[in-house]
Amino acid sequence: MPDERDAPHGPRGFGPVIVAAAVVIRDGRVLLTRRAEGQHLAGMWEFPGGKLEDGESPEEALVRECREECGIDVDVLEILDVTHHRFPEKDVLLLFYRCGLRAGDVRHLQVADHAWVAPAELNRYPLPPADGPVVARIQALGLDA
């Protein structure tokens, strides 16, 4: 039987793919990154993060993914939201964490672009539908640095 960790998108029938996403806040703005061409949901904006690797905690995944994707070091502060979303090809359990920027300038290592966005402006960016609940939560909480 195939192992879901070996599958590129965690096919249905194997349980959800667990993804940790960083809501990095600096000077009252939230970091968004744009997915590169050739990736699932290419061109869409999202919070940096990704799938957990074997034996990795969500917090460890966030630190690793932010470094790999953007070249930044983050401090994981608190969990903001947990959502489940069904894409046609996979189920995803998303764990959104509030993070602080510890060090580094954002670089486009595995992303096409980035933007620091005021919470009230998040809806102007095309985000995956799975990110909708956390955007509403960020706006309701009035998160700042």
N, C-alpha and C positions, 0 to 999 in steps of 0.2 A: 504494500500500500504506500502511495507517495506521502511524503512528509510536507506539510504546508510550508515549512520554512524553506524548502527547496523550490517552491513555486514562486514565480515572479510577482503574482498579485494575490496570493492566498485565495484559491478558488472556493466557491460555495461548498458546503458540506464538511469543511474542516474547521469551522469556528472562525471568529473574526480575526483579522490582522490587527495587532495592537500597535498604535502609533502614538508617540509623544510629540506634542507641539509646544513650542516656546513662544509665549507672549512677552517679548522683550520690550521693556519700556525704558525710554531715555528722554529726559526733558519733556515729559508729558506726551510723547509720541510713541507709537507702536511700530515695531519693525515688521515689514512685509517683504517677502521675496517672491520673485516670479519664476515659475518653473521653466526650465530650458526645453527647447525643441527636442522631440524624440522621447520625452517622458510622458507618463500618464498625466492627463490634464495639462498638457503643455500650454504655456502662455498665461495660465491663470496665476493669480497672486495667492499667497498663503502665508501662514506663520511657519518659520523654520522648524524643522524637526524631521522625524522619520520613524521607520519600523524599529522595534526593539530587536537586538541580536540575542542569540542564545545566552541565557544566564545574566542578561543585562537588566538593570532596573530602569524604569522610565526616566528617572533623574540622570542616570549615567548615559542613557541614549540621547537625552537633550544636550548634554555637554559635548558628547562626541559629534552629534549631527551639526550643531552650531559651528563647531570648529571645522568639520569637513566641508560644509556647504558654504560658509561665510567667513571663516577665519577669525571668529570671535570667541571669547571665553565668557560664559554666563554663570551667574549664581542662580540656582533654582530656589525660588522663595516660597511658593505655595501653589496648591492645585486650584485652578479657577473653575474648571468645568469638565465633565465627562459626557461624551455623546456617542451614540451609535448611529452609523449611516450605512445604508445599503446602496452600493454602486451596482450596476448591472453585472459586473464580473466578480465582485467581492463584497464582503461585509467588513466594516472597519470600526473598531472601538478607538475613539480619539480621547486622549488625556491631555488637556490643555493646562499648562503651568505658567504662572507669572514668573518672569525671570528678570534679573538685572544684568546690565552689561558690565562685566568686570574689566575686560581688556580687549583691545583690538579695534581696528577699523574694518567695517564690512567690506569684504572682497567677494567677487563673483567667481568662487571656486567651482561650485556645482549648481549655481543659479544664474539666470539670465539677467536679472536686475534686482534692485532693492529700493525701498522707499521707507522713510520714517513718516508715519501718517498720524494725524490727530484722530482720536477715537471717533469724533463726529463725522470724519471724512472716510471712514473705513468702507462704507457702503458704495463709494464711488469706484472701488476697485473690483474687478470680476474675481470673486472668491469661489472656491468649491462650495456646493450647497451644504456640505458637512460642517463648514465653519460658521454658518449663520447663527447658531445658538450662542457661541462664544462671543461673536461680534456684539450681539444684543446685550450680553452680560457685561462686556467691557464698557459699553456705552452707558448702561444703567449704573454701574459702579463708579463711573467717572475716574477710572484709574489714571494715575499720574506717576511721576518718578517717585 
